[in-house]
Amino acid sequence: MTRTLLVLFLTLLALLGALLLRTFPPPWPWPWLGVAGAGLAALGLSLVPLESRRWLRLGAGVAGLAVAGLALGTFGGVWMLEVALPGEGSAVALPRGASGYMQGEAEVAVGVEVPPNMEDLFPRGRTLLAPRGTRVNLYAAGLSGTRMMAWDRDGALFVSSPSTGWVLRVRDRDGDGAADEVLTFADGLNRPHGLAVHRGTLLVAETGRIVRLADPDGDGRAERVETVSDDLPAGGMHWTRTLGVGPDGALYASAGSSCNACQEEDPRRAAILRFAPQGEAFSPTAERYAWGLRNAVGFTWHPASGDLWATENGRDLLGDDLPPDELNRIVKGADYGWPYCFGDRQPDPSLGDAARCEATEPAAMPFQAHSAPLGLAFGAGLRAEERFTTSLFVAFHGSWNRTTPTGYKVVRVPFDGPRPRGGYEDLLAGWLQSSQAWGRPVGVSVGPDGALYVSDDRAGVIYRVRLPGWSPPEAPTSSGTEPSEAQ
């Protein structure tokens, strides 16, 4: 009887504990170990011989540890929500300036148009929410893990696929707005991610080096691979490396942190690096341009001012609404806070202090926590109404550990001249249905036809989005100039 009651108690403790921790995520992982311990103890006690009193004593001890772990973790989570981060009643107080979200015009259900050659690669009937007058069609489908994009001068779109080690070259030869050719431009690469076109060749950021791919015979496949620099940290918790060629002619690369929240030993991590121009090439040695950026997956330059803007993904394990993800204006030599501060110079509960945070650069705009902002692009070059051509577009990849999922959309940040007007709003939504997402946007890029292109690494597609005011180009589509940033 004693063993049966103990097994029931441990089972109930594990179930209730899991439900409680899902509702109030604690700032530490060990309460989950208490849940796992209770479950394993219940399983063990139900299998051991009845006469083994040693197992009963062990089960009782595990039960005590599980209760202590759950109590400590839950108390810590509630303390974090109610005391350290006070709000009104039981609500979480968002960081200063984090109230800029507006639902926007993404309110009309727009069907995703599927070209005949892609009907077997994408389910029919899927819709997205978009401004009235928007049209969305598949540009390419049947891809795997599509991430960043870059256009060449002939109107071909390069797409990275880190999961396969490929870089694809996608073309719309007949000009009907849908790709009819997908070639593997290069394979065997080590998690290729960031892309940039420079002097007729393609620069690719692998997880530990930057390479230049050339196709001298024009057959759509790179015959020549040259190392530009191996001065990049490899692997880690955040292994993606993003590339861009700036208006100063230098090559820039972002490298995320190796951890969730820690003091990095490698100064190249959690930073944006700069490789100075050397003739027609770049220095192989990285200069640390800006730091304190936990994971700045996307960056680009303002088309008029030349200012560098970047997204940043905030840390985990501080609850559903902290810290905010960020949009940052990147200044040379500036510290953006991580791991000590976030948002508007707010100290991290475990690592930060107010005095240290005063010397850091605050976020230009906070985004909802756990949205996972990745690629971004300014709207200059869009064939669309002025409100779109003067905006910044950011892809929210979506949360993975938030109680109520968030993100899974593309947002618009209106700009007045070189600065954000204040706030951001949904441009494209609908990938998230209830608590399940059928797609996850990653990169955004303005195409030579004046449409907005969005990559999706879950659905394995690229969308072509014609915003209100779009009209077909008068001349055959050509990018004309090489892009100055990785999209």
FIVOLO-271466 format. One line per 2 residues: number of its first residue (from 1); for each residue x, y, z of C-alpha. Coordinates in steps of 0.02 Angstrom, whole numbers. Layout:
NUM> X/Y/Z | ...
end
This chain:
1> 0/0/0 | 142/119/44
3> 227/92/-122 | 64/113/-219
5> 29/280/-134 | 206/338/-166
7> 195/292/-351 | 29/385/-367
9> 100/535/-276 | 255/543/-387
11> 153/522/-546 | 33/660/-494
13> 179/770/-444 | 263/747/-614
15> 102/787/-710 | 53/937/-605
17> 233/999/-603 | 246/993/-792
19> 81/1087/-809 | 136/1217/-682
21> 305/1246/-762 | 226/1264/-934
23> 110/1397/-863 | 244/1488/-762
25> 412/1456/-847 | 549/1470/-715
27> 711/1562/-750 | 813/1405/-711
29> 810/1230/-789 | 822/1123/-632
31> 635/1122/-589 | 615/1018/-746
33> 742/897/-673 | 626/881/-524
35> 483/835/-640 | 591/708/-731
37> 652/637/-565 | 477/616/-500
39> 423/528/-659 | 573/413/-661
41> 553/372/-477 | 370/326/-505
43> 419/213/-649 | 557/131/-549
45> 449/100/-397 | 314/20/-502
47> 439/-106/-573 | 545/-157/-422
49> 501/-306/-311 | 380/-268/-171
51> 500/-327/-34 | 637/-205/-83
53> 621/-72/52 | 781/10/-8
55> 689/65/-165 | 550/138/-58
57> 673/243/38 | 756/299/-123
59> 587/343/-198 | 542/445/-45
61> 707/538/-58 | 681/575/-243
63> 505/635/-203 | 575/757/-76
65> 703/823/-199 | 570/839/-334
67> 456/939/-218 | 601/1052/-168
69> 653/1079/-349 | 476/1118/-405
71> 447/1235/-260 | 611/1328/-285
73> 590/1341/-474 | 408/1395/-466
75> 447/1521/-330 | 590/1587/-435
77> 479/1601/-589 | 340/1690/-494
79> 468/1802/-408 | 540/1847/-578
81> 369/1890/-647 | 295/1977/-496
83> 439/2056/-401 | 596/2078/-506
85> 494/2128/-659 | 340/2209/-582
87> 188/2255/-682 | 6/2290/-645
89> -74/2148/-550 | -7/1986/-621
91> 43/2059/-789 | 225/2065/-841
93> 298/2239/-860 | 378/2252/-1031
95> 540/2349/-1048 | 531/2535/-1076
97> 475/2574/-1254 | 411/2399/-1290
99> 234/2454/-1330 | 261/2494/-1513
101> 169/2346/-1591 | 19/2385/-1701
103> -85/2253/-1788 | -72/2349/-1951
105> -157/2308/-2115 | -124/2121/-2121
107> -309/2083/-2105 | -365/2019/-2276
109> -348/1833/-2313 | -247/1816/-2473
111> -230/1647/-2556 | -54/1589/-2596
113> -54/1565/-2785 | 29/1402/-2837
115> 101/1392/-3014 | 63/1232/-3112
117> 242/1169/-3100 | 233/1177/-2909
119> 62/1100/-2877 | 137/939/-2811
121> 256/1033/-2695 | 138/1144/-2594
123> -38/1115/-2525 | -174/1214/-2612
125> -291/1325/-2513 | -165/1402/-2395
127> -189/1586/-2357 | -92/1728/-2278
129> -154/1889/-2200 | -96/2042/-2294
131> -146/2222/-2338 | -292/2235/-2457
133> -232/2230/-2637 | -82/2116/-2601
135> -48/1963/-2708 | 62/1818/-2653
137> 125/1678/-2762 | 256/1542/-2744
139> 416/1589/-2831 | 502/1424/-2791
141> 450/1267/-2696 | 517/1097/-2648
143> 672/1174/-2572 | 752/1121/-2408
145> 788/1239/-2264 | 791/1398/-2370
147> 872/1541/-2275 | 960/1695/-2345
149> 948/1766/-2520 | 1050/1875/-2639
151> 1018/1931/-2819 | 1149/1934/-2955
153> 1157/2061/-3096 | 1066/1942/-3216
155> 913/1926/-3105 | 955/1754/-3035
157> 920/1726/-2850 | 1047/1637/-2741
159> 974/1547/-2589 | 1069/1466/-2447
161> 1020/1298/-2372 | 1128/1263/-2218
163> 1044/1097/-2180 | 1098/1023/-2347
165> 1262/1116/-2370 | 1198/1189/-2534
167> 1183/1358/-2615 | 1046/1359/-2747
169> 1030/1469/-2901 | 848/1503/-2942
171> 789/1585/-3104 | 628/1639/-3186
173> 678/1623/-3368 | 509/1659/-3448
175> 468/1809/-3338 | 301/1745/-3274
177> 344/1778/-3091 | 381/1596/-3046
179> 548/1507/-3053 | 568/1376/-3188
181> 749/1331/-3151 | 829/1280/-2986
183> 1013/1231/-2994 | 1132/1177/-2858
185> 1262/1314/-2876 | 1375/1236/-2744
187> 1368/1090/-2623 | 1474/1012/-2487
189> 1483/1175/-2391 | 1487/1185/-2201
191> 1318/1260/-2153 | 1316/1399/-2283
193> 1207/1543/-2226 | 1248/1724/-2269
195> 1262/1775/-2452 | 1324/1931/-2541
197> 1362/1965/-2725 | 1526/2057/-2753
199> 1608/2098/-2919 | 1514/1961/-3011
201> 1552/1823/-2887 | 1458/1755/-2738
203> 1522/1770/-2561 | 1459/1637/-2441
205> 1475/1630/-2252 | 1500/1454/-2187
207> 1497/1429/-1999 | 1686/1453/-1984
209> 1746/1540/-2142 | 1697/1651/-2288
211> 1719/1585/-2465 | 1705/1658/-2639
213> 1614/1553/-2770 | 1643/1588/-2954
215> 1560/1517/-3110 | 1678/1567/-3252
217> 1594/1460/-3385 | 1418/1520/-3342
219> 1341/1347/-3327 | 1253/1387/-3163
221> 1374/1290/-3054 | 1524/1360/-2960
223> 1686/1286/-3024 | 1800/1389/-2913
225> 1797/1402/-2723 | 1918/1519/-2637
227> 1936/1558/-2452 | 1914/1743/-2417
229> 1942/1727/-2229 | 1939/1594/-2096
231> 1938/1725/-1957 | 1763/1675/-1900
233> 1715/1578/-1744 | 1639/1410/-1792
235> 1489/1317/-1722 | 1417/1357/-1553
237> 1238/1380/-1497 | 1216/1512/-1633
239> 1312/1446/-1782 | 1240/1552/-1924
241> 1351/1685/-2003 | 1273/1823/-2106
243> 1363/1929/-2237 | 1347/2100/-2316
245> 1454/2217/-2419 | 1434/2392/-2349
247> 1430/2561/-2436 | 1611/2585/-2379
249> 1664/2435/-2483 | 1704/2328/-2331
251> 1635/2155/-2297 | 1533/2133/-2138
253> 1488/1972/-2048 | 1385/1936/-1894
255> 1428/1796/-1771 | 1309/1747/-1632
257> 1350/1694/-1455 | 1403/1518/-1407
259> 1276/1512/-1265 | 1113/1581/-1199
261> 1189/1701/-1071 | 1373/1694/-1026
263> 1535/1790/-1034 | 1616/1745/-1200
265> 1800/1704/-1209 | 1809/1736/-1397
267> 1785/1923/-1432 | 1727/1884/-1610
269> 1566/1807/-1543 | 1406/1905/-1510
271> 1475/2037/-1627 | 1473/2110/-1801
273> 1643/2095/-1884 | 1717/2201/-2023
275> 1842/2147/-2157 | 1924/2300/-2234
277> 1933/2315/-2424 | 2101/2274/-2502
279> 2097/2317/-2686 | 1965/2205/-2763
281> 1967/2087/-2614 | 1954/2099/-2424
283> 2072/2085/-2278 | 2073/1908/-2210
285> 2081/1977/-2032 | 1921/2027/-1943
287> 1900/2190/-1850 | 1771/2189/-1709
289> 1652/2325/-1768 | 1514/2314/-1634
291> 1477/2192/-1495 | 1354/2144/-1358
293> 1240/2074/-1493 | 1183/1901/-1437
295> 1128/1845/-1610 | 1114/1978/-1746
297> 1057/1861/-1884 | 1005/1998/-2005
299> 1081/2166/-2049 | 1068/2292/-2190
301> 1105/2474/-2231 | 984/2619/-2248
303> 979/2663/-2434 | 997/2851/-2405
305> 1093/2877/-2243 | 1204/2723/-2254
307> 1169/2681/-2072 | 1187/2498/-2025
309> 1034/2415/-1947 | 1026/2241/-1869
311> 904/2126/-1783 | 947/2041/-1619
313> 874/1888/-1534 | 863/1906/-1345
315> 906/1773/-1217 | 794/1634/-1153
317> 735/1578/-980 | 667/1744/-919
319> 485/1705/-954 | 368/1738/-1098
321> 392/1925/-1116 | 573/1961/-1073
323> 692/2011/-1135 | 630/2098/-1293
325> 703/2054/-1461 | 778/2208/-1540
327> 807/2317/-1691 | 973/2408/-1671
329> 1060/2548/-1763 | 1239/2486/-1767
331> 1376/2612/-1726 | 1560/2571/-1739
333> 1637/2532/-1570 | 1471/2521/-1479
335> 1423/2392/-1347 | 1241/2335/-1361
337> 1234/2256/-1190 | 1226/2067/-1200
339> 1247/1972/-1086 | 1235/2108/-954
341> 1091/2216/-1018 | 946/2217/-1139
343> 817/2336/-1212 | 833/2513/-1144
345> 989/2476/-1040 | 896/2360/-921
347> 1013/2249/-818 | 1001/2062/-844
349> 937/1983/-681 | 1082/1861/-670
351> 1230/1953/-748 | 1196/2139/-760
353> 1210/2295/-655 | 1140/2469/-686
355> 1308/2557/-685 | 1378/2445/-820
357> 1221/2460/-926 | 1231/2650/-931
359> 1381/2635/-1047 | 1289/2524/-1174
361> 1190/2570/-1329 | 1001/2551/-1303
363> 891/2463/-1430 | 821/2575/-1566
365> 659/2475/-1558 | 604/2328/-1451
367> 508/2184/-1527 | 398/2059/-1436
369> 508/1936/-1342 | 542/1770/-1429
371> 482/1833/-1599 | 654/1783/-1670
373> 682/1926/-1795 | 799/1866/-1931
375> 816/1941/-2106 | 773/2122/-2145
377> 768/2234/-2297 | 724/2414/-2336
379> 584/2442/-2461 | 681/2553/-2581
381> 663/2471/-2751 | 488/2406/-2719
383> 359/2446/-2851 | 229/2490/-2720
385> 147/2634/-2629 | 263/2755/-2540
387> 219/2692/-2365 | 302/2528/-2415
389> 453/2598/-2508 | 503/2701/-2356
391> 485/2558/-2231 | 596/2421/-2162
393> 533/2242/-2172 | 582/2112/-2042
395> 549/1924/-2042 | 495/1852/-1874
397> 545/1669/-1877 | 436/1630/-1726
399> 456/1568/-1548 | 507/1393/-1497
401> 487/1400/-1308 | 352/1528/-1270
403> 193/1471/-1180 | 88/1560/-1312
405> 180/1555/-1479 | 223/1721/-1559
407> 305/1783/-1718 | 289/1682/-1880
409> 259/1839/-1984 | 338/1982/-2079
411> 321/2155/-2001 | 339/2330/-2070
413> 436/2466/-1977 | 388/2637/-2048
415> 534/2758/-2063 | 535/2948/-2068
417> 695/2985/-2159 | 839/2888/-2079
419> 748/2841/-1916 | 599/2733/-1869
421> 438/2830/-1847 | 395/2729/-1693
423> 311/2560/-1683 | 294/2416/-1805
425> 147/2325/-1882 | 105/2161/-1966
427> 131/2153/-2153 | 111/1966/-2182
429> 40/1844/-2054 | -58/1682/-2053
431> 82/1555/-2046 | 34/1522/-1865
433> -133/1431/-1848 | -187/1412/-1667
435> -27/1346/-1589 | 44/1264/-1746
437> 144/1350/-1882 | 150/1281/-2059
439> 285/1405/-2111 | 427/1507/-2037
441> 489/1662/-2132 | 677/1691/-2129
443> 743/1810/-2261 | 667/1959/-2351
445> 733/2039/-2509 | 674/2163/-2641
447> 680/2082/-2812 | 725/2162/-2979
449> 540/2159/-3026 | 494/2269/-2877
451> 412/2129/-2778 | 457/2076/-2601
453> 530/1900/-2586 | 518/1799/-2425
455> 606/1635/-2389 | 525/1502/-2279
457> 635/1365/-2206 | 491/1260/-2139
459> 381/1256/-2294 | 536/1250/-2406
461> 476/1389/-2521 | 507/1567/-2576
463> 357/1684/-2588 | 341/1827/-2711
465> 237/1967/-2634 | 164/2107/-2741
467> 111/2245/-2624 | -24/2376/-2659
469> 32/2490/-2800 | 136/2357/-2888
471> 142/2359/-3078 | 248/2256/-3199
473> 418/2330/-3245 | 423/2409/-3416
475> 588/2328/-3462 | 649/2148/-3438
477> 691/2120/-3256 | 872/2147/-3211
479> 945/2195/-3044 | 1055/2325/-3127
481> 1169/2344/-2977 | 1236/2219/-2857
483> 1153/2212/-2686 | 1256/2292/-2548
485> 1190/2182/-2410 | 1148/2002/-2371
487> 961/1972/-2366
end
